[in-house]
Amino acid sequence: MGGSEFTLGQSASVNCYRRGMAPEGFSRAIFPGGRWLVCRPKDYDVRYVINPWMNTSVVPERELAASQWGNLHHHLIRLGAWLEYVEHADGQPDMVFTANAGLVRGKDVVLARFRHRERQGEERHFRAWFEANGFTVREVTRGSFEGEGDALFSGSRLFCGYGFRSDAAAHEEVAALLGVSELVAVELKDPRFYHLDTCFCPLNDSLALVYPGAFSQQGLDLLGRSIELIRVPERDALHFVCNAVVLGRNVVLPAGCPDTYGMLQMRGFSPFPVALSEFIKAGGAAKCLSLKLEQEAR
């Protein structure tokens, strides 16, 4: 298996990205994992129920959640990611799940338009961060759109999931706004896997992890015609194994999924498991906690 548990220490320095200029010292040679947006869990909690994982009587242990986030943070840095930070606004407990903030391509970002009122307050905070950091903010006008939660690039193709949090019409608009020529949109069928990134993870331009039970047969067939699929078992899917951060051949993903780790290793990837139990209580894991800020405009 890839690595042991890291602890957050002074070596995990805070990297900043200001006014749209390339951060001093940033290069893909030094930071091969690229740039990612994260949010320290200052006000993370489960205070409402908007997905089947949430239960206000089973709330996260705050100290443990902070420790788990710190360990994820340190894994990402050790594996070559340059991390940037948005401040966790009070009263927005799910803001820690930055993947839902929008979808980036080049210097454009399509801002999230959250379905549930409970998360709509996050939008202005994410907008302010993107604008302050040199991105051109674009918006959908039809339906809901929840960023990388439901829209994932694999090369020039954009895979989208709709049905629970994002709408098919919004995905068409996103593709047009970002100049995407190949859109693969599939309907999500299992409410436990309410975002695409909970059940599908592109590993590179030609290979992806998938939990088949999250899709109709028609949707699964469409995915299979578009990219080679590694099918993960339900027990691993329920540990959010598809909710992974891919940094080249390194994959940071939730603990407790040995079958999937073995399949990744057979394909030449190195899995780095991290305990994320306190975030799974809100329906998120490694990918939900990070937004990719580098997508080439092709």
Long-range contacts (C-beta under 8 A, 24 or more apart in sequence): 1-261, 1-265, 1-270, 1-271, 1-272, 1-273, 2-250, 2-251, 2-270, 2-271, 2-272, 2-273, 3-75, 3-78, 3-270, 3-272, 5-71, 5-274, 5-275, 6-71, 6-74, 6-75, 6-78, 7-70, 7-71, 7-74, 8-70, 8-71, 8-73, 8-74, 9-74, 11-77, 12-70, 12-73, 12-74, 12-77, 13-77, 14-83, 14-85, 15-82, 15-83, 15-84, 16-84, 16-85, 17-82, 17-84, 17-133, 17-293, 18-132, 18-133, 19-132, 19-133, 19-134, 20-107, 20-133, 20-134, 20-135, 21-134, 23-82, 26-82, 31-80, 31-81, 31-82, 32-80, 32-247, 32-248, 33-76, 33-79, 33-80, 33-81, 33-82, 33-247, 33-248, 33-250, 34-81, 34-82, 34-247, 34-292, 34-293, 34-294, 35-81, 35-82, 35-83, 35-84, 35-292, 35-293, 35-294, 36-76, 36-81, 36-82, 36-83, 36-84, 36-245, 36-290, 36-291, 36-292, 36-293, 37-83, 37-84, 37-85, 37-86, 37-98, 37-101, 37-129, 37-290, 37-291, 37-293, 38-73, 38-76, 38-83, 38-84, 38-85, 38-86, 38-98, 38-289, 38-290, 38-291, 39-85, 39-86, 39-87, 39-88, 39-95, 39-96, 39-97, 39-98, 39-289, 40-69, 40-85, 40-88, 40-96, 41-65, 41-66, 41-69, 41-88, 41-96, 42-87, 42-88, 42-90, 43-88, 43-89, 43-90, 43-91, 43-92, 43-93, 43-95, 44-69, 44-88, 44-93, 44-94, 44-96, 44-279, 44-282, 45-93, 46-93, 46-281, 46-282, 47-93, 48-118, 50-116, 50-118, 50-119, 51-164, 51-191, 51-194, 51-282, 51-283, 52-191, 52-192, 52-194, 52-283, 53-192, 53-280, 53-281, 53-282, 53-283, 54-281, 54-282, 54-283, 55-281, 58-281, 59-281, 60-278, 60-279, 60-281, 60-282, 61-278, 64-277, 64-278, 65-278, 65-279, 68-274, 68-275, 68-276, 68-277, 68-278, 68-279, 69-96, 69-279, 69-289, 71-274, 71-275, 72-252, 72-274, 72-276, 72-286, 72-289, 75-252, 75-272, 75-274, 76-245, 76-247, 76-252, 76-290, 79-247, 79-250, 79-252, 79-272, 80-247, 80-248, 80-250, 81-245, 81-247, 84-133, 84-293, 86-125, 86-126, 86-129, 87-125, 89-121, 89-122, 89-125, 91-121, 92-119, 92-121, 92-122, 92-125, 93-282, 94-118, 94-119, 94-122, 94-282, 95-122, 95-125, 96-279, 96-284, 96-289, 97-149, 97-279, 97-282, 97-284, 97-288, 97-289, 98-126, 98-289, 98-290, 98-291, 99-147, 99-148, 99-149, 99-197, 99-284, 99-287, 99-288, 99-289, 99-290, 99-291, 100-146, 100-147, 100-148, 100-149, 100-195, 100-288, 101-126, 101-129, 101-130, 101-147, 101-291, 102-126, 102-130, 102-137, 102-147, 102-148, 102-291, 103-145, 103-147, 103-148, 103-151, 103-174, 103-178, 103-295, 104-135, 104-291, 104-292, 104-293, 104-294, 104-295, 105-153, 105-178, 105-179, 105-180, 105-295, 105-296, 105-297, 106-295, 106-296, 106-297, 107-134, 107-135, 107-136, 107-297, 108-135, 108-136, 108-138, 108-177, 108-178, 108-297, 109-135, 109-136, 109-137, 109-138, 110-138, 110-139, 110-140, 110-145, 110-147, 110-174, 110-177, 110-178, 111-137, 111-138, 111-139, 112-145, 112-146, 112-147, 113-139, 113-140, 113-143, 113-144, 113-145, 113-146, 113-170, 114-144, 114-146, 114-165, 115-144, 115-146, 115-165, 115-166, 138-177, 138-178, 140-170, 140-173, 140-174, 140-177, 141-173, 142-167, 142-169, 142-170, 142-173, 143-167, 143-168, 143-169, 143-170, 144-170, 145-170, 145-171, 145-173, 145-174, 146-195, 147-291, 148-197, 148-287, 148-291, 148-292, 149-195, 149-196, 149-197, 149-288, 150-195, 150-196, 150-197, 151-196, 152-196, 152-197, 152-200, 152-201, 152-202, 153-202, 153-292, 153-295, 154-202, 154-204, 154-205, 154-206, 154-208, 154-227, 155-205, 156-180, 156-181, 156-182, 156-298, 157-182, 157-183, 157-184, 157-226, 157-227, 158-182, 158-183, 158-184, 159-184, 159-185, 159-186, 159-196, 159-200, 159-202, 159-208, 159-223, 159-226, 159-227, 160-184, 160-185, 160-186, 160-196, 161-185, 161-186, 161-187, 161-188, 161-195, 161-196, 161-199, 161-200, 162-186, 162-187, 162-188, 163-187, 163-188, 163-189, 164-188, 164-191, 164-194, 164-195, 165-194, 165-195, 178-297, 179-297, 184-222, 184-223, 184-226, 186-215, 186-219, 186-220, 186-222, 186-223, 187-215, 187-216, 187-219, 188-214, 188-215, 188-219, 189-214, 189-215, 189-216, 189-219, 190-214, 192-238, 193-237, 194-283, 195-288, 197-242, 197-243, 197-287, 197-288, 198-240, 198-242, 198-243, 198-283, 198-285, 198-288, 199-237, 199-242, 200-242, 201-242, 201-243, 201-244, 201-246, 201-287, 202-227, 202-246, 203-230, 203-246, 203-251, 203-264, 203-267, 203-269, 204-246, 207-267, 209-241, 209-242, 209-244, 209-260, 209-264, 210-242, 211-236, 211-237, 211-242, 213-237, 230-260, 230-263, 230-264, 230-267, 232-257, 232-259, 232-260, 232-263, 233-259, 233-260, 235-259, 236-260, 239-280, 240-276, 240-280, 240-284, 240-285, 240-286, 243-284, 243-285, 243-286, 243-287, 243-288, 244-285, 244-286, 244-287, 245-286, 245-287, 245-290, 252-286, 253-285, 253-286, 254-280, 254-285, 254-286
